[in-house]
Amino acid sequence: MHLLSSSRPRIALAAATGAVLALTLTACGQDGGGGGDDAPLIGVILPDSASSDRWETADRKYLEAAFEAAGVEYDIQNAQGSREDFQTIADQMLTKGADVLVTVNLDSGTGKTVIEKAKSQGVATIDYDRLTEDGGADYYVSFDNEQVGVLQGEGLVSCLEGVANPLVAELNGSPTDNNATLFKAGYDSVLQPLYDAGTFTKGPDEWVPDWDNAQGGTLFEQMLTDTGTEVDGVLAANDGLAHAVITVLERNNLNGTVPVTGQDATIQGLQNILTGDQCMTVYKAIEEEANAAAELAVALANGEKPETDASVTDPVSGAEVPSVLLEPVAITIENIQTVVDDGFADPAELCAGEYAALCTEHGIG
């Protein structure tokens, strides 16, 4: 299939969830744990494991499974937040003869350096989850990240229903992550009209360097101090930052009384929803994202030039980047089972210990 969707500013959306690439892959090499000597080699660099546990608990697992099913050689490494290690890992993968490099950048500058080096050696490049601004990657695989932010904004509005003129604090992601910019554009498109109308009051609004949860907690502590603990709701950009906020609220005996958003549907985030400390998260079907990236990488390694059903406009260079964009889903206490049914959250882990009774109460399992 070849789906070309009409574009709107900055992003051309996928026509439907799960509609990905206009190609059929043929597995090469051996089945199972990597291919033979003639199998393509695909390198993947993940960013860290501190900002979100998804990179190691979900993305790595699903990418490995997809590459093994395709019978290709692969090398997945994690830069653990180090820009120097990110570049070193890329150099090692290129030296080993990687045919395709799939990267989740730590910032666009570092990402661009790696992409340019790969392209100078004839190696195809895929931006995975985060677009590298002015990077020139051949393809981009992610979610509709503005829609992620819209779901967060709408979720917070719903959670604040009945609260008169609530004061909202915004704890944004990293200023060097284009996704964080898109998330904010999404939730501000929901919240700003309410601020302008005087229905909501805009409180502190801070970016968290490198998505660092400890810094996020420190920033939110200052937000509470600056507002005299009068914050009524918190737009936290992901589940890690949400938990940092919840920890601060707990120290101030405010947990469970201030709605907090999140993103990534981590076990911790879902458990915070079970306890009532977090009002919502956003589920991104990472298995679909990983499968789409792997499918695209294998096609490129086989010398194909696949067509995608969407594109993204690089906000710096203005270039159109062929893209696969998947649809996010808002998760609240009402539909946590969705994440379990999808196989993303293990009920044994989600409902362990003190959470067992809460899972039973809400029919989760």
C-alpha positions in Angstrom: 0.0 0.0 0.0 1.1 3.6 -0.6 -0.8 6.1 1.5 -0.1 9.8 1.0 -2.0 11.9 3.5 -2.6 15.6 3.1 -0.4 17.7 5.3 -1.1 20.4 7.9 1.5 22.8 9.3 4.7 21.0 10.4 3.2 17.5 10.4 1.5 15.3 7.8 -0.5 12.7 9.8 -0.7 9.0 9.1 -4.1 8.1 7.7 -4.7 5.5 10.3 -3.1 3.9 13.3 -0.8 1.1 12.3 -0.6 2.2 8.7 3.1 2.3 8.2 5.2 1.4 5.2 4.5 0.7 1.5 6.6 -2.4 1.3 6.8 -6.1 2.2 10.0 -7.3 3.8 11.8 -10.5 3.0 13.8 -11.9 5.9 17.4 -12.5 5.1 20.1 -14.5 6.8 19.1 -17.0 9.5 16.0 -17.0 11.6 16.3 -16.2 15.3 19.3 -14.5 16.9 20.7 -12.6 14.0 21.7 -13.5 10.5 24.7 -15.1 8.8 27.8 -13.4 7.5 25.9 -11.9 4.6 23.1 -10.5 6.7 22.7 -6.7 7.0 23.9 -5.1 10.2 21.6 -2.5 11.8 22.9 -0.2 14.6 20.5 1.4 17.2 21.5 4.0 19.7 19.1 4.6 22.6 19.5 7.8 24.6 19.4 6.8 28.3 17.5 4.9 30.9 17.1 7.6 33.5 14.6 10.0 31.8 12.2 7.1 31.1 12.5 3.3 31.6 10.8 2.7 28.3 14.1 2.7 26.4 15.3 -0.4 28.1 12.1 -2.2 29.2 10.2 -1.6 25.9 12.1 -0.3 22.9 15.1 -2.6 23.3 12.9 -5.6 23.7 10.6 -4.9 20.8 13.5 -3.9 18.5 15.4 -7.1 19.3 12.4 -9.2 18.6 11.7 -7.5 15.3 15.3 -7.8 14.1 15.5 -11.4 15.1 12.3 -12.2 13.2 13.7 -10.5 10.2 17.0 -12.5 10.5 19.3 -9.5 10.5 22.3 -8.7 12.6 21.8 -5.9 15.0 23.7 -3.9 17.7 21.6 -2.0 20.2 23.4 0.2 22.7 22.4 2.9 25.1 24.4 6.2 25.5 23.1 6.6 29.1 22.8 10.4 28.6 26.4 10.9 27.5 26.8 12.9 24.3 30.4 11.7 24.1 29.4 8.0 24.4 26.6 8.6 21.8 29.2 9.7 19.3 31.7 6.9 20.3 29.0 4.2 19.9 28.1 5.6 16.5 31.7 5.5 15.4 32.0 1.9 16.6 28.9 0.8 14.7 30.1 2.5 11.5 33.5 0.8 11.9 31.8 -2.5 12.3 30.0 -1.9 8.9 26.5 -1.0 9.9 24.2 -0.7 6.9 21.7 1.4 8.7 21.9 3.6 11.8 18.8 4.2 13.9 19.2 6.9 16.6 17.3 8.5 19.4 19.2 11.8 19.8 20.2 13.4 23.1 20.1 16.7 21.3 19.9 17.8 17.7 23.6 19.0 17.6 25.0 15.6 18.6 22.4 13.8 16.5 23.3 15.8 13.4 27.0 15.1 13.8 26.3 11.4 13.9 23.9 11.4 11.0 26.2 13.4 8.8 29.1 11.0 9.5 26.9 8.1 8.7 25.6 9.6 5.4 29.2 10.5 4.4 29.9 6.7 4.5 26.8 5.8 2.6 24.9 4.5 5.6 21.2 5.1 5.8 19.8 6.9 8.8 16.5 6.8 10.7 15.5 9.3 13.5 13.6 7.1 16.0 11.1 8.8 18.2 12.8 12.2 18.2 13.4 14.3 15.1 17.0 15.6 14.8 16.5 19.2 13.8 18.5 20.1 10.7 19.9 16.6 10.9 19.0 15.3 7.4 18.0 11.8 8.5 16.5 9.7 5.6 13.4 8.8 7.6 11.6 9.5 10.9 9.6 7.1 13.0 7.5 8.3 15.9 4.1 9.3 17.1 2.0 12.3 16.4 3.7 14.2 19.2 1.6 17.4 19.1 -1.4 15.1 19.6 0.4 13.6 22.6 0.4 17.1 24.1 -3.2 17.7 23.1 -4.2 14.6 25.0 -2.3 15.7 28.0 -3.9 19.2 27.9 -7.4 17.7 27.5 -6.7 15.2 30.2 -5.7 17.9 32.7 -8.8 20.0 31.8 -11.0 17.0 32.5 -9.2 16.2 35.8 -9.7 19.9 36.9 -13.4 19.8 36.1 -15.3 21.7 38.9 -12.3 23.6 40.1 -12.8 27.3 39.8 -10.1 29.2 38.0 -7.4 26.6 38.7 -3.7 27.7 38.7 -1.7 25.3 36.5 2.0 24.7 36.6 3.7 23.4 33.5 6.8 21.2 33.8 8.0 20.7 30.2 10.6 18.2 28.9 14.1 19.0 27.7 14.5 22.2 25.7 16.9 20.4 23.3 14.3 17.7 22.4 12.1 18.6 19.5 9.5 16.2 20.9 9.2 18.2 24.0 8.6 21.3 21.9 5.8 19.5 20.0 4.3 18.2 23.3 4.2 21.7 24.6 2.7 23.0 21.4 -0.1 20.4 21.8 -1.0 21.0 25.4 -0.6 24.8 25.1 -3.1 24.7 22.2 -5.6 23.4 24.8 -4.6 25.4 27.8 -3.7 28.9 26.4 -7.2 29.7 25.3 -8.4 28.9 28.8 -5.6 31.2 30.2 -6.6 33.9 27.8 -10.3 33.6 28.8 -9.5 33.8 32.5 -11.0 30.3 33.0 -7.6 28.9 34.1 -4.6 30.8 35.6 -1.2 30.2 34.1 1.3 29.4 36.8 5.0 28.6 36.6 6.2 27.2 33.3 9.7 25.6 33.3 11.7 23.3 31.0 13.6 20.4 32.5 17.2 20.0 31.1 17.7 16.5 29.6 14.4 15.3 31.1 16.2 14.9 34.4 13.7 13.8 37.0 15.8 15.1 39.9 16.0 18.5 38.4 12.3 18.3 37.6 11.6 17.7 41.3 13.8 20.6 42.3 12.1 22.9 39.8 8.6 21.9 41.0 9.6 22.4 44.6 10.4 26.0 43.7 7.1 26.3 41.9 5.3 25.3 45.0 7.3 27.8 47.1 6.7 30.6 44.5 2.9 30.0 44.5 2.5 29.5 48.2 1.6 25.9 47.5 -1.5 27.1 45.6 -0.9 25.0 42.5 -4.2 23.3 41.5 -2.9 21.2 38.6 0.4 20.2 37.0 1.0 19.5 33.3 4.1 17.2 33.7 5.4 16.2 30.3 6.1 12.5 31.1 5.6 9.9 33.8 9.1 10.3 35.2 8.6 14.0 35.8 5.1 13.3 37.1 6.5 11.0 39.7 9.0 13.7 40.7 6.1 16.1 41.1 4.1 13.5 43.1 7.1 13.0 45.4 7.2 16.7 46.2 3.4 16.9 46.6 3.6 14.0 49.1 6.3 15.8 51.2 3.9 18.7 51.3 0.8 16.5 52.2 -0.8 17.4 48.8 -0.5 14.1 46.9 -3.8 13.0 45.5 -5.3 16.5 45.7 -3.4 18.0 42.8 -4.1 16.4 39.3 -0.8 15.6 37.5 -0.5 14.4 33.9 2.1 12.1 32.4 3.2 10.2 29.3 4.7 6.8 28.4 2.3 4.6 30.4 5.2 3.3 32.5 4.4 0.9 35.3 5.2 3.6 37.8 2.9 6.0 36.0 0.1 3.5 35.8 0.5 2.7 39.5 0.3 6.4 40.3 -3.0 6.5 38.4 -4.2 3.5 40.5 -3.4 5.3 43.7 -5.0 8.5 42.5 -1.8 10.5 42.6 -1.7 10.9 38.8 -4.8 11.7 36.7 -3.7 10.4 33.3 -0.8 9.3 31.1 -0.4 8.8 27.3 0.1 5.4 25.9 2.2 5.1 22.8 2.2 1.6 21.3 6.0 1.2 21.4 5.8 -2.2 19.9 4.2 -0.7 16.8 6.9 2.0 16.7 9.7 -0.5 17.1 8.2 -2.8 14.4 7.8 0.1 12.0 11.4 1.3 12.6 12.8 -2.3 12.2 10.7 -2.8 9.0 12.1 0.4 7.5 15.6 -0.3 8.6 15.6 -3.8 7.1 14.2 -2.4 3.8 17.0 0.2 3.7 19.6 -2.4 4.5 18.4 -4.4 1.6 18.9 -1.5 -0.7 15.2 -0.5 -1.0 13.9 3.0 -0.8 10.4 2.6 0.8 7.7 5.2 0.6 5.8 6.2 3.8 2.3 7.5 4.3 3.4 10.7 6.1 6.0 13.4 6.3 7.3 15.9 8.9 8.7 19.3 8.1 12.1 19.9 9.8 11.5 23.2 11.7 15.1 24.4 11.1 15.9 23.3 7.5 12.4 23.2 6.2 13.1 19.8 4.6 10.3 17.3 4.3 11.3 14.0 6.1 9.5 10.9 5.1 7.8 9.6 8.2 5.8 7.0 10.0 3.6 8.6 12.6 1.5 6.5 15.0 -1.5 7.6 17.1 -1.2 8.0 20.9 -4.0 7.1 23.3 -5.0 8.8 26.6 -5.1 6.5 29.6 -7.0 7.2 32.8 -8.2 4.9 35.6 -11.1 4.1 33.4 -9.1 2.4 30.6 -5.8 1.1 32.1 -6.9 -2.4 31.0 -6.2 -1.2 27.5 -2.5 -1.1 28.2 -2.6 -4.6 29.8 -4.7 -6.1 26.9 -2.1 -4.7 24.4 0.6 -6.6 26.2 2.5 -3.5 27.1 2.0 -3.6 30.9 2.5 -6.9 32.7 -0.4 -7.3 35.1 1.8 -9.3 37.5 4.2 -6.3 37.7 1.5 -3.6 37.6 -0.6 -5.3 40.3 2.2 -6.5 42.6 2.1 -6.0 46.4 0.2 -3.0 47.6 -1.3 -2.5 44.1 -3.1 -5.8 44.0 -6.2 -4.6 45.8 -6.4 -1.5 43.7 -6.2 -3.6 40.5 -9.0 -5.9 41.8 -11.1 -2.8 42.7 -10.8 -1.5 39.2 -11.1 -4.8 37.4 -7.6 -4.8 36.1 -5.7 -8.0 35.5 
